[in-house]
């Protein structure tokens, strides 16, 4: 039955109220004077204000900062979209849009809609997280990206190739900057899991309090600040692929116990759940610490160590494969020419000698840093890296920038006579070997027998290992 004429206005108002209550966004309606005449429940939830707080009052009564968009739309007789405002006692950030209302050409008021910007920010954070996740799920490097022809790096690459075809756990051991992550990527890309996800986790970069929830995931509402619908952990993300746990020694003992269970049972239990979930994940772990020593100190579980140490690949530091420095420099120069828009095409022989004389505690990462810094400091017209562009290394070695071909550089700082002799002998042999001569020719040039040369090489390698 249609409403009577007298009740028509009340009917329209009631109808309008029901309509705006169905709208999930916060809505306010104002009359031509700019006074609020109607709000919905979503508005009250968002602003923290009741109907009595705002109805019959100017539409800017809820604004904590700036002016009312509804009043602005009435005053200027036009529409406004997504203006930032703060509303309510909590000064909540919202995006406000308002449009004037006309009936038969006459301005009778305006209607405004508010979006909670905190929700937009949350969605943006989630999108960013998903984007980061997608980047983590991609393996970028292959064995060809691991440069070097030295005996030790070739051996490490052969070991990586040999273990790639099986799902055994791999432990990568090496100093910081030696390229452990490159090996993890390469092993994954050579494995039957290459089409699956590759998830990299830097255990040292994650707060220890959050490490377990990040690794194993959690159910919704498991703890304060958790996502409503829960979250997959890294193990679930890596299902069917490879999980690379960098700096594994940073695991707390409780987290180590959970990791051991996952390795044994191939299943994870989310925080807040009682139902385990099966996962098919290959583990590649890496560390720059001596895990055997950490086990002896009680910082690392011995049973977990044995589970991880199935296939062990030791990645040599740069000081033990200095013959690879020229090849590495060539690749680094190419990389930063593209990045910086430079035209550097070589590194001088004397500059190479400076680099080879240095011990590289930061390994390949430090070499890349030194070369990139040299290229930045070079004159734009220079095409060759010279010793003067390596001032820190030249100064540390206590030499002049003009080096004669074949000069041996010794750093005397803090060394006794035996150490100086050993370093000198090592560098003399390395110098001759760098000329790409055979060991027979090197022995002849040095005036010693081939057998004596091999004995010296073996003794020097043994001393490096003991150190």
KOLDREN-853110 format. One record per residue (C-alpha): residue number from 0; x, y, z. Coordinates in steps of 0.001 Angstrom, whole numbers, plus 500000, padded with zeros to 6 digits. Layout:
N
> NUM; X; Y; Z
...
//
This chain:
467
> 0; 500000; 500000; 500000
> 1; 501442; 503401; 498986
> 2; 502024; 505945; 501757
> 3; 499620; 508875; 502239
> 4; 500673; 512320; 501079
> 5; 501124; 513489; 504679
> 6; 503416; 510567; 505423
> 7; 505381; 510816; 502208
> 8; 508253; 512832; 503689
> 9; 508583; 510491; 506641
> 10; 508470; 507520; 504273
> 11; 511253; 508942; 502083
> 12; 513406; 509713; 505123
> 13; 512915; 506206; 506524
> 14; 513661; 504717; 503114
> 15; 516830; 506804; 502836
> 16; 517946; 505740; 506311
> 17; 517592; 502087; 505385
> 18; 519477; 502609; 502154
> 19; 522488; 504319; 503748
> 20; 522579; 501719; 506524
> 21; 523205; 499128; 503820
> 22; 526262; 501029; 502579
> 23; 529468; 499574; 504126
> 24; 531289; 502941; 503976
> 25; 530753; 505718; 506505
> 26; 528053; 508137; 505238
> 27; 526913; 511553; 506482
> 28; 524086; 513664; 504989
> 29; 523852; 517431; 505612
> 30; 521138; 519964; 504801
> 31; 521591; 523215; 502849
> 32; 522720; 524978; 506051
> 33; 525512; 522471; 506484
> 34; 523909; 520757; 509487
> 35; 524075; 516993; 509807
> 36; 520700; 515316; 509358
> 37; 521690; 511672; 509009
> 38; 524595; 509211; 509552
> 39; 524823; 505448; 509222
> 40; 526240; 502826; 511572
> 41; 529467; 502572; 509600
> 42; 530040; 506289; 510239
> 43; 529510; 505841; 513987
> 44; 531932; 502904; 514029
> 45; 534557; 504844; 512133
> 46; 534324; 508202; 513899
> 47; 533671; 506935; 517401
> 48; 530787; 509418; 517670
> 49; 527133; 508665; 518382
> 50; 524119; 509952; 516452
> 51; 523394; 512404; 519287
> 52; 526928; 513809; 518955
> 53; 526475; 514914; 515347
> 54; 522810; 515028; 514147
> 55; 521421; 518567; 514206
> 56; 524899; 520054; 514538
> 57; 527207; 521596; 511910
> 58; 528792; 518942; 509714
> 59; 532243; 519955; 510879
> 60; 531506; 518885; 514465
> 61; 533374; 515626; 513841
> 62; 536413; 517200; 512186
> 63; 539502; 517217; 514395
> 64; 541657; 518992; 511809
> 65; 540875; 521147; 508719
> 66; 537328; 521897; 507446
> 67; 534284; 519785; 506560
> 68; 534198; 518451; 503000
> 69; 530369; 518418; 503116
> 70; 530201; 522118; 504016
> 71; 532862; 522829; 501392
> 72; 530773; 521090; 498686
> 73; 527652; 523097; 499698
> 74; 529546; 526370; 499791
> 75; 531319; 525881; 496458
> 76; 528465; 523885; 494878
> 77; 530723; 521191; 493481
> 78; 531985; 517678; 494146
> 79; 535200; 516846; 496045
> 80; 536980; 513498; 496081
> 81; 539418; 511814; 498476
> 82; 540422; 514753; 500665
> 83; 542411; 513737; 503726
> 84; 540781; 514601; 507058
> 85; 540989; 513546; 510707
> 86; 537707; 512774; 512434
> 87; 536455; 511942; 515880
> 88; 538116; 512044; 519288
> 89; 540850; 509642; 518104
> 90; 541696; 511891; 515129
> 91; 541336; 508966; 512780
> 92; 542718; 509490; 509271
> 93; 540049; 509213; 506587
> 94; 539614; 510042; 502919
> 95; 536447; 512131; 502457
> 96; 534386; 512633; 499320
> 97; 531266; 514823; 499138
> 98; 528723; 515813; 496497
> 99; 525998; 518488; 496608
> 100; 522360; 517264; 496443
> 101; 519965; 519029; 494066
> 102; 516182; 518526; 493893
> 103; 514443; 520141; 490916
> 104; 517522; 522308; 490391
> 105; 517568; 523594; 493981
> 106; 520509; 522883; 496320
> 107; 519133; 521078; 499367
> 108; 522279; 519694; 500995
> 109; 525195; 517313; 500428
> 110; 526172; 513717; 501057
> 111; 529625; 512616; 502162
> 112; 531394; 509258; 502198
> 113; 534457; 508451; 504298
> 114; 537041; 505685; 503821
> 115; 539260; 504594; 506686
> 116; 542785; 505295; 505452
> 117; 544269; 502937; 508058
> 118; 542582; 500099; 506156
> 119; 544038; 501394; 502900
> 120; 547463; 501533; 504516
> 121; 547021; 497980; 505807
> 122; 546118; 496755; 502331
> 123; 549121; 498606; 500923
> 124; 551398; 496920; 503467
> 125; 549934; 493537; 502569
> 126; 550496; 494227; 498867
> 127; 554083; 495237; 499570
> 128; 554543; 492071; 501620
> 129; 553154; 489934; 498779
> 130; 555467; 491689; 496326
> 131; 558450; 490985; 498573
> 132; 557270; 487407; 498864
> 133; 557125; 487015; 495095
> 134; 560666; 488343; 494835
> 135; 561765; 485823; 497466
> 136; 560095; 482995; 495564
> 137; 562305; 483526; 492528
> 138; 565768; 482056; 492084
> 139; 567968; 484433; 490091
> 140; 571448; 482907; 489826
> 141; 572976; 479879; 488163
> 142; 576373; 478185; 488363
> 143; 577566; 480456; 485529
> 144; 577162; 483458; 487834
> 145; 579797; 482034; 490211
> 146; 582977; 483313; 488589
> 147; 586432; 481840; 489047
> 148; 588804; 479205; 487716
> 149; 590858; 478638; 490864
> 150; 591125; 475107; 492162
> 151; 589091; 475724; 495326
> 152; 586173; 477516; 493694
> 153; 586031; 474935; 490894
> 154; 585889; 472185; 493529
> 155; 583033; 473964; 495361
> 156; 581098; 474354; 492092
> 157; 581577; 470675; 491262
> 158; 580263; 469706; 494712
> 159; 577232; 471957; 494201
> 160; 576531; 470352; 490846
> 161; 576898; 466851; 492298
> 162; 574386; 467407; 495114
> 163; 571814; 469356; 493091
> 164; 570014; 466286; 491793
> 165; 569136; 464898; 495220
> 166; 566995; 466389; 497982
> 167; 569621; 466066; 500703
> 168; 570077; 469000; 503066
> 169; 573062; 471174; 502138
> 170; 575215; 473193; 504539
> 171; 577132; 476062; 502923
> 172; 580091; 477174; 505018
> 173; 582073; 480302; 504295
> 174; 582980; 483755; 505479
> 175; 580648; 486674; 504963
> 176; 580764; 487934; 501390
> 177; 582045; 484731; 499768
> 178; 578854; 484103; 497789
> 179; 576920; 481513; 499796
> 180; 573603; 482809; 498463
> 181; 574813; 482429; 494873
> 182; 575521; 478765; 495567
> 183; 572066; 478271; 497114
> 184; 570397; 479787; 494039
> 185; 572550; 477698; 491693
> 186; 571843; 474415; 493513
> 187; 568101; 475116; 493377
> 188; 568231; 475976; 489664
> 189; 570083; 472750; 488852
> 190; 567710; 470614; 490914
> 191; 564429; 468891; 489969
> 192; 562774; 471577; 492133
> 193; 563885; 474398; 489824
> 194; 560302; 475107; 488751
> 195; 559197; 475337; 492415
> 196; 559575; 478294; 494781
> 197; 562923; 479447; 496180
> 198; 562459; 481221; 499511
> 199; 565400; 483026; 501098
> 200; 565348; 483749; 504822
> 201; 568044; 485833; 506505
> 202; 567728; 484488; 510042
> 203; 569899; 487298; 511422
> 204; 567590; 489991; 510003
> 205; 564390; 488709; 511642
> 206; 563561; 489572; 515233
> 207; 564105; 486409; 517272
> 208; 560702; 486874; 518889
> 209; 559068; 486741; 515444
> 210; 561282; 484119; 513818
> 211; 559061; 481150; 514709
> 212; 555872; 482799; 513447
> 213; 557643; 483783; 510212
> 214; 559046; 480294; 509669
> 215; 556117; 478150; 510696
> 216; 553178; 480548; 510250
> 217; 550254; 481130; 512613
> 218; 546496; 480873; 512845
> 219; 544350; 484012; 512932
> 220; 544180; 485689; 516330
> 221; 547060; 483631; 517749
> 222; 548680; 486704; 519294
> 223; 548308; 490472; 519473
> 224; 548932; 492042; 516076
> 225; 548419; 488840; 514111
> 226; 546500; 488937; 510847
> 227; 542830; 488034; 511088
> 228; 543029; 485054; 508752
> 229; 546452; 483829; 509854
> 230; 549573; 483624; 507763
> 231; 551596; 481037; 505910
> 232; 555124; 480562; 507204
> 233; 558212; 480329; 505024
> 234; 558052; 476529; 505065
> 235; 554561; 476537; 503557
> 236; 555602; 479172; 501027
> 237; 558526; 476976; 499962
> 238; 556404; 473817; 499624
> 239; 557574; 471915; 496544
> 240; 560761; 473989; 496341
> 241; 563777; 475106; 498339
> 242; 564097; 477041; 501594
> 243; 567431; 478823; 502008
> 244; 568173; 479570; 505672
> 245; 571013; 482087; 505710
> 246; 572898; 482661; 508990
> 247; 571407; 479501; 510504
> 248; 573511; 479964; 513655
> 249; 571218; 482855; 514680
> 250; 568368; 480444; 515507
> 251; 567374; 480370; 519173
> 252; 567444; 476955; 520868
> 253; 563588; 476694; 520939
> 254; 563439; 477515; 517225
> 255; 566175; 474945; 516577
> 256; 564041; 472273; 518258
> 257; 561076; 473112; 516003
> 258; 563282; 473169; 512923
> 259; 564645; 469726; 513818
> 260; 561097; 468382; 514041
> 261; 560261; 469776; 510608
> 262; 563363; 468146; 509134
> 263; 562514; 464826; 510749
> 264; 558770; 464730; 510118
> 265; 558498; 466937; 507011
> 266; 555527; 468719; 508584
> 267; 554949; 472088; 510229
> 268; 552654; 473201; 513005
> 269; 551411; 476768; 512804
> 270; 551394; 478782; 516025
> 271; 547922; 478448; 517530
> 272; 547129; 475262; 515594
> 273; 546922; 471649; 516724
> 274; 546891; 470164; 513226
> 275; 550259; 469551; 511517
> 276; 550616; 470257; 507804
> 277; 552805; 468151; 505498
> 278; 555395; 470076; 503485
> 279; 557861; 469007; 500809
> 280; 560808; 471352; 501246
> 281; 564512; 471040; 500610
> 282; 566694; 472907; 503099
> 283; 569877; 474716; 502158
> 284; 571476; 476316; 505225
> 285; 574417; 478691; 505370
> 286; 576666; 479999; 508113
> 287; 579817; 482068; 508532
> 288; 580415; 480616; 511995
> 289; 582097; 477418; 513119
> 290; 579016; 475326; 513961
> 291; 581097; 472594; 515582
> 292; 582380; 475199; 518032
> 293; 578838; 476498; 518586
> 294; 577740; 472916; 519383
> 295; 580574; 472574; 521927
> 296; 579528; 475852; 523548
> 297; 575909; 474697; 523788
> 298; 574642; 477390; 521425
> 299; 573619; 474953; 518697
> 300; 571924; 471561; 518986
> 301; 574203; 468692; 518000
> 302; 571300; 466654; 516539
> 303; 570246; 469579; 514343
> 304; 573845; 470078; 513239
> 305; 574040; 466469; 512052
> 306; 570723; 466851; 510223
> 307; 571993; 469940; 508423
> 308; 575510; 468705; 507734
> 309; 574501; 466005; 505218
> 310; 576226; 467660; 502259
> 311; 578805; 470242; 503258
> 312; 580243; 472705; 500758
> 313; 583035; 475004; 501892
> 314; 583242; 478219; 499889
> 315; 586797; 479611; 499873
> 316; 587542; 483192; 500914
> 317; 588893; 485512; 498250
> 318; 592389; 485566; 499788
> 319; 592653; 481837; 498956
> 320; 591746; 482334; 495296
> 321; 593396; 485593; 494356
> 322; 594036; 484335; 490823
> 323; 590286; 484896; 490268
> 324; 590520; 488627; 491023
> 325; 591137; 489749; 487385
> 326; 588066; 487837; 486145
> 327; 585939; 489135; 489048
> 328; 587080; 492711; 488376
> 329; 586147; 492425; 484705
> 330; 582631; 491304; 485625
> 331; 582214; 493967; 488336
> 332; 583342; 496718; 485941
> 333; 580805; 495542; 483367
> 334; 578045; 495517; 485982
> 335; 578728; 499033; 487259
> 336; 579273; 500476; 483785
> 337; 575636; 499585; 483153
> 338; 574505; 500799; 486559
> 339; 576397; 504108; 486581
> 340; 576438; 504782; 482835
> 341; 580255; 504765; 482739
> 342; 582678; 503626; 480038
> 343; 585456; 502007; 482066
> 344; 586978; 499200; 480013
> 345; 589932; 497900; 482039
> 346; 591970; 497872; 485218
> 347; 595688; 498558; 485050
> 348; 598301; 495929; 485823
> 349; 599594; 497985; 488745
> 350; 596096; 498417; 490189
> 351; 595573; 494646; 489937
> 352; 598769; 494120; 491909
> 353; 597395; 496366; 494637
> 354; 594195; 494310; 494722
> 355; 596059; 490990; 494727
> 356; 598308; 492150; 497581
> 357; 595284; 492862; 499803
> 358; 593824; 490079; 501993
> 359; 590094; 490905; 501456
> 360; 588486; 490227; 504848
> 361; 585125; 491174; 503269
> 362; 585754; 488838; 500314
> 363; 584026; 489296; 496936
> 364; 581469; 491679; 498452
> 365; 584307; 493962; 499581
> 366; 586011; 493722; 496176
> 367; 582783; 494806; 494490
> 368; 582494; 497724; 496916
> 369; 586091; 498850; 496244
> 370; 585733; 498647; 492443
> 371; 582359; 500440; 492392
> 372; 583733; 503213; 494639
> 373; 586787; 503589; 492379
> 374; 584527; 503942; 489333
> 375; 582465; 506626; 491087
> 376; 585627; 508604; 491969
> 377; 587151; 508356; 488499
> 378; 587074; 511232; 486068
> 379; 584322; 510667; 483528
> 380; 586909; 510618; 480716
> 381; 589080; 507925; 482360
> 382; 588681; 504436; 480933
> 383; 591087; 502519; 483169
> 384; 591163; 501937; 486926
> 385; 594606; 502899; 488264
> 386; 596191; 502648; 491743
> 387; 595380; 506288; 492514
> 388; 591693; 505315; 492474
> 389; 592381; 502789; 495245
> 390; 593825; 505176; 497863
> 391; 592680; 503222; 500921
> 392; 594327; 500005; 499793
> 393; 597493; 501765; 498678
> 394; 597715; 503551; 502031
> 395; 597118; 500344; 504012
> 396; 599863; 498574; 502127
> 397; 602266; 501459; 502820
> 398; 603379; 501900; 499198
> 399; 603482; 504622; 496588
> 400; 600859; 504618; 493853
> 401; 603516; 504121; 491161
> 402; 604384; 500404; 491235
> 403; 607031; 498740; 489166
> 404; 606044; 495594; 487295
> 405; 606752; 492557; 489434
> 406; 607216; 494455; 492691
> 407; 606135; 492436; 495711
> 408; 604048; 494348; 498273
> 409; 604266; 493346; 501923
> 410; 602179; 494804; 504741
> 411; 604439; 494897; 507806
> 412; 601806; 496117; 510264
> 413; 601603; 493874; 513351
> 414; 603651; 491003; 511839
> 415; 606698; 489179; 513136
> 416; 609656; 488064; 511005
> 417; 608275; 484554; 510373
> 418; 604942; 485952; 509194
> 419; 606690; 488437; 506881
> 420; 608828; 485650; 505364
> 421; 605804; 483432; 504835
> 422; 603802; 486274; 503227
> 423; 606738; 487160; 500987
> 424; 607191; 483559; 499845
> 425; 603446; 483182; 499236
> 426; 603289; 486350; 497143
> 427; 606388; 485476; 495117
> 428; 604902; 482114; 494178
> 429; 601463; 483678; 493544
> 430; 603071; 486301; 491304
> 431; 604746; 483724; 489089
> 432; 601634; 481538; 489009
> 433; 599566; 484568; 487959
> 434; 601663; 484749; 484785
> 435; 599818; 481570; 483731
> 436; 603013; 479566; 483555
> 437; 603070; 475867; 484291
> 438; 604397; 474789; 487683
> 439; 607466; 473352; 485935
> 440; 608226; 476779; 484411
> 441; 607598; 478533; 487749
> 442; 610006; 476161; 489520
> 443; 612610; 476823; 486828
> 444; 612225; 480619; 487146
> 445; 612550; 480389; 490925
> 446; 615613; 478144; 490656
> 447; 614087; 475264; 492608
> 448; 612953; 471776; 491682
> 449; 609345; 471027; 490713
> 450; 609099; 468747; 493748
> 451; 610321; 471554; 496044
> 452; 607695; 473902; 494590
> 453; 604896; 471411; 495234
> 454; 606202; 470917; 498784
> 455; 606135; 474684; 499393
> 456; 602625; 474995; 497934
> 457; 601400; 472156; 500143
> 458; 603029; 473689; 503233
> 459; 601579; 477135; 502522
> 460; 598089; 475658; 501957
> 461; 598407; 473697; 505210
> 462; 599361; 476872; 507125
> 463; 596350; 478737; 505672
> 464; 594033; 475906; 506760
> 465; 595449; 475906; 510311
> 466; 595028; 479654; 510551
//
